[in-house]
Amino acid sequence: MDLKGKKGIVFGVANDRSIAWAIAKKLDENGARVGLAYQNERLKSRVEKLSTQLHDPLLIPCDASNDADLEQAFRTLKHEFGDISFVVHSIAFADKEELSGRFTDTTREGFKTALDISAFTLIPITKWATELMNGSGSIVTMTFDASHNVYPGYNVMGTAKAALEHSVRQLAYEHGPEGVRVNAISAGPLDTLAARGISGFLDMKRIHADRAPMNRNISAEEVANTALFLVSGMSSGITGAIIPVDAGFHIMAV
Ligand SMILES: NC(=O)c1ccc[n+]([C@@H]2O[C@H](COP(=O)([O-])OP(=O)(O)OC[C@H]3O[C@@H](n4cnc5c(N)ncnc54)[C@H](O)[C@@H]3O)[C@@H](O)[C@H]2O)c1
């Protein structure tokens, strides 16, 4: 793929296992100029170190739960990049207590936090991003099969993914006329920081590999390849889609 001349930002790099990192590297390797948004000072030095592997990175601190941070991130992007053609939203968070035990015991605060960080943030990010997209653009977010199936332990994060996926469709509808496409990748289980917070994650991963038609788990690189496709002109007719990258697990009933 030739992404030369394309610029954009990837939200959600925490470490070298982050899906966002696999995507950032892939976009960079294919010629794009990539901005990396990281959550806070605690992650700064790690992300700085990783970014030395990219050609011409731009690092932007951004706590996506903070409106002022989001606005400032896109102001910086406008100043440094001018217009942009892609955004990758690879952000999720729920309090650890919400990711075990009964969904019935979800707290009001836990619900608000999970939905705010994991679903709502796509909306202001799309709003700011589309102002910098000049006639075409691609926005990609990350979801999981628990948006519509029950995974014990995933709890309120499944509710957040359902909200996220519906937001993808509404945003795709509203920004289609401007040439901006909005899609989600529904990835199979990958061993990341966020995933390790889900009780029973390793069982979930094993069961996916056992039952998936391809009899294996996926790799972060496979997700990154799909993100590359979605950012590139090769996917120009696709918007509002939830694309499974899960070795086929989603088609299985048992
Ligand atoms: N790992 C999996 O099995 C899997 C499967 C399907 C979907 N996903 C989704 O992929 C996305 C990335 O997760 P990951 O697995 O790479 O884990 P990760 O822990 O590497 O990434 C999660 C990122 O969210 C960021 N984040 C959390 N709160 C934030 C905030 N307030 N502001 C800005 N950033 C914030 C963290 O800093 C981190 O970089 C998430 O949406 C996750 O739900 C993961």
The ligand as an SDF file (V2000), in Angstrom:
LIG
                    3D

 44 48  0  0  0  0  0  0  0  0999 V2000
   -6.8590   -7.0420   23.2880 N   0  0  0  0  0  0  0  0  0  0  0  0
   -7.9730   -7.6140   22.8660 C   0  0  0  0  0  0  0  0  0  0  0  0
   -8.2050   -8.8220   23.0320 O   0  0  0  0  0  0  0  0  0  0  0  0
   -8.9950   -6.7670   22.1590 C   0  0  0  0  0  0  0  0  0  0  0  0
   -9.9650   -7.4040   21.3600 C   0  0  0  0  0  0  0  0  0  0  0  0
  -10.9170   -6.6270   20.7140 C   0  0  0  0  0  0  0  0  0  0  0  0
  -10.8920   -5.2600   20.8720 C   0  0  0  0  0  0  0  0  0  0  0  0
   -9.9330   -4.6760   21.6590 N   0  0  0  0  0  0  0  0  0  0  0  0
   -9.9630   -3.2150   21.7940 C   0  0  0  0  0  0  0  0  0  0  0  0
   -8.7650   -2.6690   21.2790 O   0  0  0  0  0  0  0  0  0  0  0  0
   -8.5820   -1.3860   21.8580 C   0  0  0  0  0  0  0  0  0  0  0  0
   -7.1400   -1.2570   22.3440 C   0  0  0  0  0  0  0  0  0  0  0  0
   -6.9040   -2.1070   23.4480 O   0  0  0  0  0  0  0  0  0  0  0  0
   -5.6030   -3.0040   23.5780 P   0  0  0  0  0  0  0  0  0  0  0  0
   -6.0720   -4.4060   23.7080 O   0  0  0  0  0  0  0  0  0  0  0  0
   -4.6230   -2.6410   22.5500 O   0  0  0  0  0  0  0  0  0  0  0  0
   -5.0630   -2.6250   25.0340 O   0  0  0  0  0  0  0  0  0  0  0  0
   -4.1160   -1.4290   25.5370 P   0  0  0  0  0  0  0  0  0  0  0  0
   -4.2270   -1.4600   27.0240 O   0  0  0  0  0  0  0  0  0  0  0  0
   -2.7720   -1.5520   24.9490 O   0  0  0  0  0  0  0  0  0  0  0  0
   -4.8180   -0.1360   24.9290 O   0  0  0  0  0  0  0  0  0  0  0  0
   -5.8580    0.5630   25.5820 C   0  0  0  0  0  0  0  0  0  0  0  0
   -5.4940    2.0220   25.4550 C   0  0  0  0  0  0  0  0  0  0  0  0
   -6.5620    2.8490   25.9350 O   0  0  0  0  0  0  0  0  0  0  0  0
   -5.9230    3.9780   26.4560 C   0  0  0  0  0  0  0  0  0  0  0  0
   -6.8140    4.7460   27.3110 N   0  0  0  0  0  0  0  0  0  0  0  0
   -7.5510    4.3210   28.3620 C   0  0  0  0  0  0  0  0  0  0  0  0
   -8.1680    5.3750   28.9450 N   0  0  0  0  0  0  0  0  0  0  0  0
   -7.8290    6.4790   28.2110 C   0  0  0  0  0  0  0  0  0  0  0  0
   -8.1220    7.8550   28.3010 C   0  0  0  0  0  0  0  0  0  0  0  0
   -8.8900    8.3550   29.2800 N   0  0  0  0  0  0  0  0  0  0  0  0
   -7.5760    8.7040   27.3870 N   0  0  0  0  0  0  0  0  0  0  0  0
   -6.7590    8.2470   26.4060 C   0  0  0  0  0  0  0  0  0  0  0  0
   -6.4390    6.9510   26.2740 N   0  0  0  0  0  0  0  0  0  0  0  0
   -6.9680    6.0780   27.1610 C   0  0  0  0  0  0  0  0  0  0  0  0
   -4.7490    3.4030   27.2590 C   0  0  0  0  0  0  0  0  0  0  0  0
   -3.7800    4.3970   27.5540 O   0  0  0  0  0  0  0  0  0  0  0  0
   -4.2420    2.3730   26.2760 C   0  0  0  0  0  0  0  0  0  0  0  0
   -3.2760    2.9480   25.4260 O   0  0  0  0  0  0  0  0  0  0  0  0
   -9.6260   -1.2580   22.9620 C   0  0  0  0  0  0  0  0  0  0  0  0
  -10.7460   -0.5630   22.4400 O   0  0  0  0  0  0  0  0  0  0  0  0
  -10.0060   -2.7030   23.2140 C   0  0  0  0  0  0  0  0  0  0  0  0
  -11.2880   -2.8480   23.7820 O   0  0  0  0  0  0  0  0  0  0  0  0
   -8.9820   -5.4030   22.2850 C   0  0  0  0  0  0  0  0  0  0  0  0
  1  2  1  0
  2  3  2  0
  2  4  1  0
  4  5  1  0
  4 44  2  0
  5  6  2  0
  6  7  1  0
  7  8  2  0
  8  9  1  0
  8 44  1  0
  9 10  1  0
  9 42  1  0
 10 11  1  0
 11 12  1  0
 11 40  1  0
 12 13  1  0
 13 14  1  0
 14 15  2  0
 14 16  1  0
 14 17  1  0
 17 18  1  0
 18 19  2  0
 18 20  1  0
 18 21  1  0
 21 22  1  0
 22 23  1  0
 23 24  1  0
 23 38  1  0
 24 25  1  0
 25 26  1  0
 25 36  1  0
 26 27  1  0
 26 35  1  0
 27 28  2  0
 28 29  1  0
 29 30  1  0
 29 35  2  0
 30 31  1  0
 30 32  2  0
 32 33  1  0
 33 34  2  0
 34 35  1  0
 36 37  1  0
 36 38  1  0
 38 39  1  0
 40 41  1  0
 40 42  1  0
 42 43  1  0
M  CHG  2   8   1  16  -1
M  END
$$$$
